[in-house]
Amino acid sequence: MSRIRQHVRGSRLATAGIAATTATLLAAVLSPVADAADRPTRADALDNAAAALVDHAATLGLTAVQDTSVRDVIVDKDGTQHVRYDRTYRQLPVLGGDFVVHLAPDGAYRSANRATGAAISLASITPKVSAPKAADVAVNALRAANLGESLKQVKAKPQLVVDALHGAPRLAWRTNVVALDSLGNPVARAVLTDARTGAQIDAWDTIETATGDGKSLYGGTVPLETTLSGATYQLKDPTRGNTYTGDAANKTDLCIFGICISRAPATLFTDADNHWGTGATADRSTAAVDAQYGTDVTWDYYKNVHGRNGIGNDGKGSYNRVHYGNNYNNAFWDDSCFCMTYGDGDGTQLGPLVGLDVAGHEMSHGVTSKTAALTYSGESGGLNEATSDIFGSLVEFYANNASDTGDYLIGEKIVRSGFGRDALRYMDKPSKDGSSADYWSSSVGNLDVHYSSGVANHFAYLLAEGSGSKTVNGVTYNSPTYNGSTLTGIGRDKLGAIWYRALTVYMTSSTKYAGARTATLNAARDLYGAGSAEYNAVAAAWSAVNVN
């Protein structure tokens, strides 16, 4: 096969249609726009928010035994400021203690979003259940989640916290437990245990995945930015925070939440002529091309469309590891290494999981972690997964790559004939995967997060494209509604703008579907006006998936 010719030094990712998309998004900004010289800075927002915390401590539920730390700051183009905080109680992290303070352009306090409105006050922070006991509960939960499979090198790390996510605030152990499965691949779970009774409160996966299994690649010949070191090119992009891609050599690691059993290498890919890969999986650098390309497009999407400077909004690049594990049907984002990791798939159900929408999906978990930090269980976990599906699809549309055209199918490029269907998930009618929910019900929160995500995925499709039968980029969709309504979509650009603002400004760690409706309506009001066509479309799309 011919070699992929990628003249990358000094070039930039250039794809048709991006300018039009960006122009559309830039038109949908807050109004009026403050002059740059008059607009508050990040430092101004921090000062104003600090004053608001003092003046409105009672409203925010703050007391003398609590402390706060800033997680994120957003300053709108009209000068409105939004500062997101985490909270501690007697130096213990508070799960569900996060909140967002909203300030007028002049710094005056407007309102706040709190993950919980409950008063955080405990009679004691001395646990009745020991840390080793909490670790045992977590290990048993990990074994149960893996159907009793024999696990190796099991490690557990309990941390005392205040749980304000599950009813009245209480003292709890959050235990992060990790292990290797029978193939030597990592499994991990966070388990929340009542520190008074030893009862398990909740548990969720801590390796966030697209589906719990995986998918695959290719976008044809793509442009890459690389680094010349001596006479050798490195697969490291100096224009995007020095993002790079390395070879994990089919090894695994367990370095999650500070627990390190082993770490797979990330041996930087190098090349002599700056023409990478052959387009065949037999060449190990081919998967690296897809991973690096996925990072590039995701970075550009968030920066050019939403003004976000990297996953953490700090200009720092993440890195990729490809060829991870043995026939590993998975890909995941891990905050502890600020990195993306891709398995090669088993070749029967899934190929290499370096698909473009998979990359966009997984790295969007990193954006969620740095903003709303939606808890990865129950309805908030479904919203977490849906956020990654929504932005993964939008990244794919943004790329405008003729070899991987944008669609509302998740992971369609990585599935193989043995998978039993042509995609992992379907946003127009999520139940087509056999497990996902099309509409909200009181039992949705009991589903796996990859299936409860269907409600928000369906909402997103309806908001962008509308209901009924239609064909987009050669793919036919037929999206129903719960209430029999007929909807007209407002387009992908507006969907992305509304969901991003809702995620970064209004959602918190405990947001459920009802809260997501409110958050997206607030976002639509901010961007397009209360009572606008876009605002009404958001309301109608949520009602169409039975979120009222």
N, C-alpha and C positions, 0 to 999 in steps of 0.2 A: 504494500500500500504506500501511497506517496506520503512524504513527511509533511506534517503541519508546518506551514510557513508563517511564522509570527514575528514580523519585524517590530519589536516592541520598545527598543530603547528610544526614548524621546517621543514616543507616541502616546496617545490617550485613547481611552475607550470611546469609540465613536459609533453610535448606532442611529439609524434613521428614525425619525419621529420623536426623539427625546426632546428636542427644542420645543416642539408643539406642546408636548405633555407638560413640560416645565412652565411654559408660558401660561397655560391654562391654570396650573396650580398657583402661580404667582398672582394671577388675577383674583384668586379667592382668598384675599387676606383681610385682616381686620381693618376697619375704617372708623375714624380717620387715622392717617399714618403720621406719627410724630417725626419731626426732623431728627436725623441721626444724632445731631449735636445735643438735642434736648431729651432724647430717649434715655430712660434710666439704664444703668449698667447692671451687670450681675452683682457687683459690690453694693450698688444702691438697693437692689432688691433684697439682698441679705440683711442690710441695715434696717430697711423698712419692715421686713418680716420679723426681725428680732424685736423691734419695738412693738409690733402687733402681738407677739407672744406674751409680752409683759402686760399690755393693756387688755388683752382678751383671754387671759389664762383660764378664767372660769369657763368661758364658752368652749375652749379647746380641751377642757378637762385636765389642765396642767396643775400640778401641786408641787410643793417644795421638795418632795422625794422623787420627782420625775426629772428626767433630762431629755434633751432632744439633739438630734444631729441631722444636718442637711443631706438629703439624698440627691435632689435635682432642682434646678432653677430654670424657669422659662420666662423670657421677657418678650411680650407680643410686640408687633410693629407699632401699635398705638401707645406703647408704654405700660400696658397692663402687665402685672407681675404675678407669677405663680411659683411659690416655693414649697417643695415637698420635704417633709420631715419623717424621720423614724423616732421612736420614743423608747426610753428605758424607765423602769420602775425600780428604785433602789439598786441601780446599776444592772438590772436584769433586762434583756431585750423583751419587748412587748410585741408578741405576734398579734397583728391587728391594731397596733397602736399608731400606725402611720396616718398622716393627715397632710392636706394641701392647703396652704394659706393663699388667698386671692387678694391682690392689692390693686387699687386704682393707679393710673399713671402718675399721680402725685404722691403715691405711697400710702394713701389712706386705706385702711382695712375695709374689705368688702364682705368676704364670707370665707368659709372653710369647708372642705370635705374631709370627714373623719371616717376611717375604716370601721370604727365602732364608736357609738355614743355612750357606751357604758362607763361609769366611774371606775377608774382603776385604783383600787385600794385593797390590800390584802392584810389579814390579821397577822400573818407571819410569812417569812420567805425561807423558813427552815423546812426542808422536805421530810415527810414521814417515810417515803420510799427512797431507798438508797440508789446511788448512781449505778452500781452493778446490777441491781434488780431491774432498773429501767433498761439497761443494756440487754439483759436477757429477754425482756418483752420485745425489744426491737429486733433482736436476732431471730426470735420465733416468728415475728411478723414477716421478716424477709424470707425465711424458709417457706412460710405459708404462701406468700405471693409468688414464689417460684415452684409451687406445687410439690414441695418436699424434696426437690432435687438436691443431690449432694453438693454442698457448697464448700469451697476451700478458702483458706486464709481470711476467715470472717473477722472483721474488726468493727467495733462500735464505739462511738464517742458521744456520751450524753452531755447536754448543756441545760442548765436550769434556766427557764424562761417564764414569762407570764403569758398565759394563753387568753387572749381577748377575742379570739375568732369563733369560739364555740360556746356561746352563752355567756353567763356571768364570768368575769375574769377570775382565773385561778392559777395557782402555781403548777407548773408542769415541767417535765423533762422532754426536750427535743433531742432525740438520739439519731444521729446519722450513722447508718450501718452499711458497710460495703463488703463485697466478697467476690470471688471468682466462681463462675459456673463450670460445668463439666468440660466445656471447650476452652476454658481459660479466659473467657470474656467477663467484663465487670458487670455486676448487678448492684444496685444501690437503692436505699429507701430511707426516708425520713419518717420517724415514728414519734408521735406525740402521746405521752403517758401522763396521767394524773399523778402529781407528786404526793398526793395524800392517800390515794386508794390503790394505785398501781394499775388502774384500768386504762386500756388503750383508748385514746380520744380520737385519733385520726392517723392516717399514714398515707404517704404518696411517694411516687418515684422521684428520685433526685437526679437521675440522668434523663433530661427532657428529650424526647424523641418525636419524630414525625408521626409514627404509628406504633412504635414498639418493635417493628421490623423495618425493612429498608427499601431502597430504590437505586436507580442508576442514571447515566450520563447523556450524551454528547451534543455540543453546540457547533460542531464543524470547526473551521479555522477561525480562531478568535484573537483579538489583540490583547497583549499583556504588557504591563510595565515591569521591568526587571532591574537588577543592580549589577553593574560590571565591577568585579573585584579582581584586579590584576588582569589576567587573560581569560577569566572564567565568569560566566553569567550566573547570577543567583536568582532563584524564583522568589524574589523579595521586591515589594513595590514601595519605593520611597515616596510616591505621590499619594499614597493612601495609608499613612501612618506606619510604614514598613511592615505591612501585612506580608506573610510569607507562607510557604507550603513545604512540609517535610514528610519524609517517609517513616512510618511507624514500624516498618519491617515485620509486619504481622504479629507484633507483640502487643501487650495490653498494659494498662496502668491502673492503679487505684490511688489517685490523689484527689479525693473529693472532700471538701470541707476540712482540709488540713490533715486528713488521714492518708498517709502515703505508705502503701505496701510496695509498690513498684511503679515505675514510670516508663511507658513506652518512649522510644526515641522520637525525635522530630528532626531527623537528619535532613538538612536543607538540600533541596534539589538544585543541581547545578548543570550547566550545559556549555559546550564549547562555542556554538555558533548562534545561540539565541533562537534556535528553531526547535521547539519542544514537542516531544511525543510523536507518535505515528498514527494516532487515531484508533489503535488497537489496544485491547486490555493487556496484551502480552508485554507491552512497553510500560513499565511502571510509572513513567512520567506522564503518560496520557491521562490517568486519573488525576494527577496533580494539576494538569492544565485546567480540567473542569472545576476542581476545587478553587483554584486561584481565580479563575474567571467568575465563579459564583460569588466569591468574596468581593471582587471588583465591582460587579454589577449591583450587589446589595449595598455596598458603600455608596456608590453613585446615586442609587435610588433615594436613599435616606438623605443624602446631602443635597442633591439637586431638587428634589421634590419637597422635602420637609425641612431643609435647612439644618439637618442633624449631622454633626461632624464626627462620624464614626459611631460604632455601636454604643459606646459609653458617652457620646457627645463631648469627648475630650481630645479628639484627634488621634487617639491611640489605636493602632492597628491590632487586630486579632491575628491568630495564625491557624493553619490547617494541618491536620495529620491525615494522610491517606494510607491505605493498606493496613488497617488496624484490625487485630484479632484474626480468628480463623473462621472463614466463611461467615463473617459477622453481618447479620441482617439488620443493621442499624446505623444511624448517624446521630450525633448528639452535640449540643452546645454545653460546655462546662464553664461556669463562672470562675471556678478556682484556678483554671489555667488561662481563662479568657481565650478559649480556643474552640475550633470546630474539629470534630473527629469523624472520619468516614470508614465504614467497613466495606469490604469487597462484595458482600452478598454471597448467597450460596450457589448462585448460577442457575438455580431451578425456579425459585420464586422471585428472587431479586438479583439484579446485577449490581455493579459498583454503585454506591449510594450518592454519587457526586452530581446528581441532577440539579439543575438551576433552581427549580422551585424548592427542592430540599434544602439547598444552601440558604436561600432566602428565608425559609421557614425556621431553620435552626438558629440562624443568627438573629432573627427577630425575637427568639426567646431571650437573647442577651439584651435587646432593647427593652423588653418587658421587665426583665430583672432590674434594670437601671431606672425604671420609671414606676409603673403601678405595682410591680412585684406581685402580680396576681397569684394567690396561693394555689399550688398545683394539686388541688383536690376539689371535689364537689363542683358546683356551678362556676366558681371562680377558676378552677382548673380547666373547665371546658372553654371559658373565655380566653384563658392563656393559650390553649392549643389553637383556638379559632383565630386569635390574633396572628399567630405564626402562619396559619393557612392563608389568611387574607393577604398578609404582606408578602408571603411566598409567591402567591399568584400575581400580585401587583408587580413584584420584581420581575417575574417572567414576562409579563406584558411590557414592562418598561424596557427590557433588553431588546425587544423587537428583532429577535434572532430568527432568521428564516428556517434554521434547522431545529428550532425548539420554540414554536410560536406560542404566544400566550393563550392560556385557557383556564377554565375553572375546574380542572382535574388536578388532584394532588398526587405527585409522584408517578405520573403516567409514563415517564421515560425510563424508569428503573424496574418496572414490573416485567416479569418473564411469563411465559405461557403456563408454567406450573402454579402461578399465583391465583388463577381462577377468575380474574377480571382484569380490566385494562387500566385501572388506577387504584390508588390507595383510598381516596375519598372523592366525593362528588359534591360540589357546592350547590348546584342547582336543585338537587334532590338527594340529600345526604343518605337517606335510607337505602339507596342503591348499593351501598357497600354491605348491606345485610345486618348492620348493627347500629348505625348512627341515627340520631333523632332528627326528624324533620321539623318538629314543633316542640315548644316548651310544654312540660307537664310537671306536676309536683314531684315526680320520680326521676326527673332528668339528672339531678345532682347525685343520684346513686349509680349512674353509669360511669364507665371508664372515661377519663377526660378526652380521649380521642374520639369518643362517640357522643358525649354531651356537647362537644364542640359543634355538632351538626346544626344546632339551633342558630348560633351566630353565623356560621358559614352560610346557611340558607338566607338569613337576613341580609348578609353582605351581597350575595348574588342578586337577590330581589331588588335591593337598593340600587345597585349598579345597572342591572340589565332589565329588570321588570319580570313579570310573570309570563307564563305561556310558552309556546314553542318558538324557538329562534335558532339561528346558526351564527356562531362567532368564530372567525378564523378556521372555518371548515368543520367545527365541532357542533353537533346539534344538541340543544338543551330543551327541556320542557319542565319548567318550574311551577309547581302547584302552590296554592295558598290555603292556610287553615280555615279562613273565613270566606273562601270563595271569591275574594276580591280580585280585580284586575289591576295590576300595577304597571306603571311606566318608569323605567330606570332613570337615574340622574347621571350615570356614567361612572367609570372607574376612578377618575381623578377626584371627583367629589367624595366618593366612598372613602378613598385613602385619606383625604384631608380631614374628614369628619372622624374616622376611626383613630387616626394618629392623635388628633387633639383630645379626643375623649380619653385615650390611653394615657397621655402624658400630662394632662391637666386635671381630669376629673375622676378617673378610676383609682381605686385603692386596692390593697391586698385582699379585702373581703368582698369586693364587688360581685354581685350575682346578676342574673339576667335582668331583673327589674331595675337594678342600679345601672346596668349597661344601657338600658333604654334611656334613663335620665341623663347619663353621661353623654351619649351621642346626641340627644336633643339639645343639651347645653352647648355642645360643640357646634352643631348646625346653627343654633341661634347666634353664637359668637361669629361664625364665618359668613353667614348669609342672612341673618336677621330672624327674629321671632315671627312666625307666621309665613315665612318665605316658602317657596315651592320645595326647596330642599328640606326645610324643617318639617313640613307636612309629609314629605316622602319618607323621612326617617320614621315618623310616627306610624305611617301606614305599613311600612315594611316590618316593623316590630309586631304590629297587630296581625300581620299576615303569617307570623310564626308563633302566634298565641302568647306574645309578651305584651301585656297591657298595663 
